[in-house]
Amino acid sequence: MPDLDGVKEAKSFHSDVPQKTEGFFLKGSNSLDWGMKNRLARIFNPESGNTVMLAVDHGYFQGPTTGLERIDLNILPLVKYADTLMLTRGILRSVVPPSMTVPIVIRASGGSSILKELSNEEIAVAVEDSIRMNVSAMAVQVFIGGEYEKQSIINMTRLIDEGTRAGIPTLAVTAVGKDMARDARYFRLATRICAELGAHYVKTYYIEEGFETVTSCCPVPIVIAGGKKIPEADALKMAYNAIQQGANGVDMGRNIFQSESPEAMIQAVNAVVHKNETPDKAYQMYLDLRNKG
């Protein structure tokens, strides 16, 4: 029994001050449970509302991509500049030190290599394993218009259901087949379907015409994929334009780890995403850091 002698009567009730209930900062996420919001707040910076995700999950379907031959040497030094790291559970367990505190987004779908039809995927990571790995979100590929469109959508909805029970958000990654038009109409369709069926945020590609219509009609946050390697100045301009047109961040891989100076590039991307730095100034920042390095 606690000693009740000397316990002071509570008196600081501040009855004249209404309790404030903070609205959640992230688009379309206010009604989520506390644990879900907390995980999303690890991924998205509450001050800027945006995220720099470092994507290094390419090996799950295409093996040791250029720049990812040695995750321990090429990627781990970059992690401190990222808001979150997107990767596979095999790399997480075999390479990433558990002392690292950067949030993890785990690649949870898979099943086909670049030698086969990529849309033929299944859920490849059980939510129980995601819980064991303490991940902040699970990523699933969705192939709208692909040969296995329905299967990929069902993969997503099942992961959403299981993740919701565990308080883990689901990231829907929209894949574009080689025969699909990369235009605003397609991306409006793909991102909206993912959001309508419960994805907590969506990864898609940036397009120069009509991207603001994609972000405005998607009720949850959108992050853009970096895509294939392009010149650093162009990648920074793409990131800037995406943020200005409503994206809440980038999930960049090759345009960072295949850069001439990956450490300089991720810092320049970070400045664009979180500090609203212009592409020209961010590129100059990249050059200065590259030359110092």
C-alpha positions in Angstrom: 0.0 0.0 0.0 1.3 3.5 -0.8 1.9 5.8 2.1 -1.0 8.3 2.0 0.3 10.6 4.7 1.4 13.9 3.4 -0.4 13.6 0.0 -1.4 17.0 -1.1 -4.9 17.6 -2.4 -5.0 18.3 -6.2 -5.9 21.9 -6.9 -4.3 23.0 -10.3 -7.3 22.1 -12.5 -7.2 25.3 -14.7 -10.9 25.2 -15.1 -10.8 28.4 -17.1 -8.5 27.0 -19.8 -10.2 24.7 -22.3 -8.3 21.5 -23.1 -6.7 21.7 -26.6 -7.0 18.7 -28.9 -4.3 18.8 -31.5 -5.4 18.0 -35.0 -3.0 15.6 -36.8 -0.8 17.4 -39.3 -1.0 14.8 -42.1 -3.5 15.0 -44.9 -6.4 12.5 -44.5 -5.0 11.0 -41.3 -6.8 12.7 -38.5 -9.3 9.8 -37.8 -6.6 7.1 -37.5 -5.7 5.5 -34.2 -2.9 6.9 -32.0 -0.4 4.2 -32.9 -1.0 4.7 -36.6 -0.5 8.4 -36.3 2.6 8.0 -34.3 4.2 5.8 -36.9 3.3 8.2 -39.7 4.8 11.1 -37.6 8.1 9.1 -37.6 8.0 9.0 -41.4 6.7 12.5 -42.1 8.5 15.4 -40.4 5.8 17.1 -38.3 7.4 20.6 -38.9 7.5 20.4 -42.7 4.8 17.8 -43.2 7.1 16.1 -45.7 9.5 13.1 -45.9 12.7 12.1 -47.5 12.5 8.3 -47.9 15.7 6.6 -49.1 14.6 3.7 -51.3 17.0 0.7 -51.4 14.5 -2.2 -51.9 15.3 -2.6 -55.6 17.1 -6.0 -55.1 13.8 -7.8 -54.3 13.1 -8.1 -58.0 16.3 -7.1 -59.8 19.2 -8.2 -57.6 22.3 -6.2 -56.8 21.5 -2.9 -58.6 24.4 -0.5 -59.4 25.0 1.4 -56.2 23.4 -1.3 -54.0 26.1 -4.0 -54.4 27.2 -3.3 -50.8 24.5 -1.8 -48.6 26.8 -1.6 -45.6 29.4 0.5 -47.5 27.2 2.5 -49.9 23.9 3.1 -48.0 24.4 3.1 -44.3 26.5 6.4 -44.4 23.5 8.1 -46.0 20.8 7.0 -43.5 21.4 9.9 -41.1 20.2 12.3 -43.8 17.0 10.4 -44.5 13.6 10.5 -42.6 13.1 6.8 -43.3 14.7 3.9 -45.0 12.7 1.7 -47.4 14.2 -1.8 -47.8 13.6 -5.5 -47.6 13.5 -7.6 -44.4 16.5 -9.6 -45.6 18.7 -6.5 -45.9 17.3 -5.1 -42.6 18.2 -8.2 -40.6 21.5 -9.0 -42.3 23.0 -5.5 -42.7 21.3 -2.7 -40.8 22.5 -2.3 -37.2 19.6 -2.5 -34.7 21.0 0.6 -32.9 19.9 2.7 -35.9 16.8 4.7 -35.0 15.7 5.9 -38.5 12.1 4.6 -39.2 11.8 1.6 -41.4 9.3 1.1 -44.3 9.5 -2.6 -45.2 8.9 -4.0 -48.7 6.0 -6.4 -48.0 5.1 -7.6 -51.6 7.1 -9.7 -54.0 7.1 -12.9 -56.0 8.5 -12.1 -59.5 11.8 -11.1 -60.9 12.7 -8.9 -63.9 12.8 -12.2 -65.9 9.0 -12.6 -65.4 5.7 -10.7 -65.3 6.3 -8.2 -62.5 2.6 -7.7 -61.7 2.3 -11.3 -60.6 3.1 -10.5 -56.9 1.7 -11.7 -53.5 2.1 -10.5 -50.0 5.6 -11.6 -49.1 5.9 -10.4 -45.5 3.4 -11.3 -42.7 2.3 -8.5 -40.5 3.5 -10.4 -37.5 7.0 -10.2 -38.9 6.6 -6.5 -39.5 5.6 -6.1 -35.8 8.7 -8.1 -34.8 10.9 -5.8 -36.9 9.2 -2.7 -35.4 8.6 -1.1 -38.8 6.8 2.2 -39.3 5.0 1.2 -42.5 4.6 -1.6 -45.0 4.9 -1.1 -48.7 2.9 -3.0 -51.3 3.1 -2.7 -55.1 -0.2 -2.0 -57.0 -0.4 -2.6 -60.7 -3.4 -0.6 -62.0 -3.9 -1.7 -65.5 -1.4 -4.5 -65.2 -2.0 -8.2 -66.1 -2.5 -9.1 -62.4 -4.2 -5.9 -61.4 -6.9 -7.5 -59.3 -4.5 -9.7 -57.4 -2.2 -6.7 -56.6 -5.2 -4.7 -55.3 -6.3 -7.6 -53.1 -2.8 -7.8 -51.8 -3.0 -4.2 -50.8 -6.4 -4.5 -49.1 -5.4 -7.5 -47.2 -2.2 -5.8 -46.0 -4.3 -2.7 -45.0 -6.7 -4.9 -43.0 -3.9 -6.7 -41.2 -1.8 -3.6 -40.7 -4.7 -1.7 -39.3 -5.3 -4.3 -36.6 -1.6 -3.9 -35.7 -1.5 -0.1 -36.0 0.9 -0.2 -38.9 0.3 2.1 -42.0 0.3 0.7 -45.5 2.1 2.5 -48.4 0.7 1.7 -51.8 3.3 1.9 -54.6 1.8 2.5 -58.0 3.6 0.6 -60.7 3.5 1.6 -64.3 3.7 -1.0 -67.0 5.7 -0.4 -70.2 2.4 -0.1 -72.3 0.7 2.3 -69.9 0.5 6.1 -70.5 2.4 8.1 -67.9 -0.1 10.9 -67.8 -2.3 12.7 -65.2 -5.4 10.8 -66.1 -3.7 7.4 -65.3 -2.1 8.6 -62.1 -5.3 10.1 -60.9 -6.9 6.8 -61.4 -4.1 4.7 -59.8 -3.6 6.9 -56.7 -7.3 7.4 -56.1 -8.1 3.7 -56.2 -5.3 3.0 -53.7 -6.6 5.7 -51.4 -10.3 4.7 -51.8 -9.4 1.2 -50.7 -7.6 2.4 -47.6 -3.9 3.0 -48.3 -2.5 5.4 -45.8 -0.2 7.1 -48.2 0.7 6.5 -51.9 3.9 6.5 -53.9 3.6 7.5 -57.5 5.6 9.2 -60.3 5.9 12.9 -60.9 4.7 14.2 -64.3 5.2 17.7 -65.7 1.6 18.2 -66.9 -1.2 18.0 -64.4 0.6 16.6 -61.4 -1.3 19.1 -59.1 -4.5 17.4 -60.2 -3.1 14.0 -59.0 -2.3 15.4 -55.5 -5.4 17.4 -55.1 -7.8 14.5 -55.8 -5.9 12.0 -53.7 -7.2 12.3 -50.1 -4.0 10.9 -48.5 -0.4 12.0 -48.8 1.6 11.3 -52.0 5.3 10.8 -52.2 7.0 10.7 -55.6 9.3 8.0 -56.8 12.7 9.0 -58.0 12.7 6.7 -61.0 15.6 6.2 -63.2 18.9 8.1 -62.7 18.8 11.6 -64.2 21.2 14.5 -63.9 21.3 15.8 -60.3 20.0 19.3 -61.3 17.0 17.7 -63.0 16.3 15.4 -60.0 16.3 18.4 -57.6 14.0 20.3 -59.9 11.6 17.3 -60.1 11.6 17.1 -56.3 11.0 20.8 -55.9 8.2 20.9 -58.5 6.5 17.9 -56.9 6.5 19.5 -53.4 5.2 22.8 -54.8 2.4 20.9 -56.6 1.2 19.1 -53.5 3.4 16.1 -52.8 4.4 15.4 -49.3 7.9 14.1 -50.0 10.1 11.8 -52.2 11.0 8.2 -52.1 14.3 8.4 -53.9 16.8 5.7 -54.7 18.9 5.7 -57.8 19.0 9.5 -58.0 20.7 9.4 -54.7 22.8 6.3 -54.5 23.9 6.4 -58.1 24.8 10.1 -57.9 28.5 11.1 -58.2 28.2 12.1 -54.6 25.3 10.4 -52.8 26.0 12.0 -49.5 25.9 15.5 -51.1 22.8 14.6 -53.1 20.7 13.4 -50.3 21.4 16.6 -48.3 20.4 18.7 -51.3 17.2 16.7 -51.6 16.5 17.2 -47.9 16.9 20.9 -48.3 14.3 21.0 -51.1 11.8 18.8 -49.3 12.0 20.3 -45.8 13.3 23.8 -46.3 11.7 24.7 -49.6 15.1 25.4 -51.2 15.0 26.3 -54.8 16.4 23.8 -57.3 19.3 26.2 -58.3 20.3 26.8 -54.7 20.0 23.1 -53.9 22.1 22.2 -56.9 24.8 24.7 -55.8 24.6 23.1 -52.3 25.1 19.7 -53.9 28.2 21.0 -55.8 29.7 22.6 -52.7 29.3 19.5 -50.6 30.6 17.3 -53.5 33.7 19.4 -53.8 34.3 19.4 -50.1 33.9 15.6 -50.0 
